[in-house]
Amino acid sequence: MLRYSVRRLLGAIPTLFVLVAFAFLLIRLAPGGPFDNERHLQPEVEANLRAAYHLDEPLYRQFARYLGGLLHGDFGPSFQYRDYSVTELIATGLPVSLKLGGTAMLLALLVGVAAGCLAALKQNKVADFGVMALSMTGVSIPNFVMAPLL
């Protein structure tokens, strides 16, 4: 079992590498840049910003710097919020996200187990069909439709 788990984890490394490379290149291929929405900057100021964020380096060097940062848990500087790194922004929102996700998971577990027990006890009756219809409706409605409704 341990050998299988280790093999699966090692097999995930190339997949993660391809996904990271694809996301990195996709962002770089998108039109515009992080400083295009700002007011018109003087060329010297824009050159200084590009140098500070290492955007003036070749693409392979930017990718190597990005991978090295990822391996150390550093997601780089935020282009949106000055004086913050992406890691700091994630760490700031993580406790709230964990609390919200944990609460949602607990609620889903409690309601799901109770509804499942009710459906099992009242098999082929109105309660069973009602629970099954409600659960299938919840599964089939996309998240982007359900989220505003909730």
N, C-alpha and C positions, 0 to 999 in steps of 0.2 A: 504494500500500500504506500509506504514511504517512497519507494523507488518510483512508482507511478506518479505520485504527487510532484516529486522533484523533476521528473521528465516533463510533466505538463507545465510547470513553472519555467523551466528552461526553454520550452517551446514557445512560451508567451513573449520572450525577450525579442525575437525578430519581429513578431507582430507589433509589439509596442514601438519598436524602432521605426517600422514602416509607417505607422500611424502618426508618430511625432514628426517624421520627415515630411509626410504628406501635409499635415496641418501647417508646418513651418513654411513649406513652399507655397501652399495655397494663400497664406496671408501675404507673402512677398509678391505673389503674382497679381493680387488684387490692385485695382487702380487707386492712386492716391497714396498718401503717407500719413504718419501720425501728426504731422504739423501742418497739413493742408487746410484744416478747418479754422486754424488760428487766423488772426488778422495777418495781413501781408507782412512777412518778415524781411528784413534786409538780408541780402545774400550772405554776409559775414555771420550774422546771428544764426541763420539757418545752418550754415556750415559748422558752426560751433555746436549746435544742438545735435546734428547728425554725428559729429565726432564724439560727443559726450555719451550718446546712446549706441555707439559703434555701428551706426548705419552707413558709414562711409567705407567700411571694410568689405572685402569680397564676400559673396554669399556663402562659400564654403567655410570661411572663417567665422562668420556670424553663426552658422549652424553648429560649428564645433564649440563655440563659446556658449551657445544655448544648451547643447547637450551636456556640457560640463557643469553648467549651472543646475540643470535638472537633476543630475546625479548627486549634487550636493544639497538639493532641496531649495535652490534659489531660482525663482521663476522670472527674475529680472526686474527692472524698474517699470513702474506704471507710467504709461504715456498720458493717461487721463488725469491722475492725481499726482501732482508734483510732490516731491519729498517722501514718497511712499513706494515701497516695493510691492510687487504682486503677492509675495508671500505674507507681508504684513496685512494686506487687505483681506486675504483669505483667513488669516489667523483672527482678525477682528470679527468676521462674520461667522466663523466656525461654531462658537458656542450656541449662538441663536439657531443656526441651521441644525445642529445636533439635537437641541431641545425640541424644535419643531418636528423634526423627522422622528425622533423617539416617541413623542406624544402621538403622532399620526400612526406610527407602527403599533403602539400599545392599543390605541382606539380600534384600529383595524383588526388586531388580533382578538380583542374582547368581543367586538360585534360579530366578526366572522365566525368565531368558535360558537358563540351563542346561536347565531342564525343557522350554522351547520348542524348543531345538535337538534334544533327545532325541526329542521327539514328532515333529519334522520328519524326522529321520533314520530313525525307525522307523514311518513312516506306515502306518496301518491295521493295526498290530500291537498286541500287549498293552501295550507301553510307551506307545504313543500314546493308547490308550483309558484307561489308568491316569492319565496326566497330565491328559487332558481331563476325566475324572471328578473328579479331585482339584481342579482349577481351577474347575470349575462348582460343586462343593460349596462351595468357599471363597467364591465370588461370591454364592451364593444364601443362605448363612447370615448373618443380620443381625449387625451389630457388637455389639449388646448381649448376644447369645448367645455369640459367639466370644470376646469380651474376658475373661469369667471363666474360660473354658476354657483360654485361653493363660496 
